[in-house]
């Protein structure tokens, strides 16, 4: 991906509450620390229920894992088989 470009995905089915939501990834320069800033959005959600809380928590964990991987080069999968 090039800086300033974005990838958008539309969810038509999936876990409860995902149908009708969109995932958006955008890369850009990190003005404060240098490097690349990854902006991510997932929504809109119809209800702010337990499903929303689970999605919010899981995406936060995944972004933390992605950050650690990009900084260390060591994969640290959140989900294992």
C-alpha positions in Angstrom: 0.0 0.0 0.0 1.1 3.5 -0.7 0.9 6.3 1.9 -2.4 8.1 1.7 -4.1 5.1 0.1 -6.8 3.0 1.8 -8.2 -0.4 1.7 -11.9 -0.8 2.5 -13.7 -4.1 3.1 -17.5 -4.5 3.4 -18.8 -7.3 5.7 -21.9 -9.1 4.3 -21.8 -11.9 7.0 -19.6 -13.1 9.8 -19.7 -13.0 13.5 -22.8 -11.5 15.2 -23.2 -7.8 14.4 -20.6 -7.7 11.6 -23.1 -7.8 8.7 -23.4 -4.3 7.3 -20.1 -3.0 8.8 -17.0 -1.8 7.0 -13.3 -2.2 7.8 -11.0 0.6 6.7 -7.2 0.5 6.7 -5.2 3.6 5.8 -1.4 4.2 5.9 0.2 7.6 6.3 3.2 9.3 7.7 3.6 9.4 11.5 4.5 13.1 12.0 5.4 12.7 15.7 7.6 9.6 15.6 8.5 9.2 12.0 7.7 6.0 10.2 4.3 4.9 9.2 1.0 5.4 11.0 -1.8 2.7 10.4 -5.3 4.0 10.9 -8.0 1.4 11.3 -11.8 1.7 11.6 -14.5 -0.9 11.9 -18.2 0.1 11.9 -20.9 1.3 12.1 -22.3 -1.2 14.6 -26.1 -1.3 15.1 -25.7 -2.0 18.8 -23.1 -1.3 21.5 -23.7 -4.7 23.1 -21.4 -7.5 24.2 -20.6 -8.4 20.6 -19.3 -4.8 20.1 -17.2 -5.0 23.2 -15.7 -8.3 22.1 -14.9 -6.9 18.6 -13.4 -3.7 20.1 -11.2 -5.7 22.5 -10.0 -8.2 19.9 -9.1 -5.5 17.3 -7.1 -3.7 20.1 -5.2 -6.9 20.8 -4.6 -7.5 17.1 -3.2 -4.0 16.6 -0.9 -4.4 19.6 0.4 -7.7 18.2 0.9 -6.0 14.7 2.8 -3.2 16.4 5.0 -5.6 18.3 5.7 -7.6 15.2 6.7 -4.5 13.1 9.0 -3.3 15.9 10.7 -6.7 16.7 10.3 -8.8 13.5 9.1 -11.7 15.7 5.7 -13.1 15.0 3.4 -13.2 18.0 0.1 -14.7 16.8 -3.0 -13.8 18.9 -4.8 -16.9 17.6 -3.3 -20.3 17.4 -4.6 -23.5 15.9 
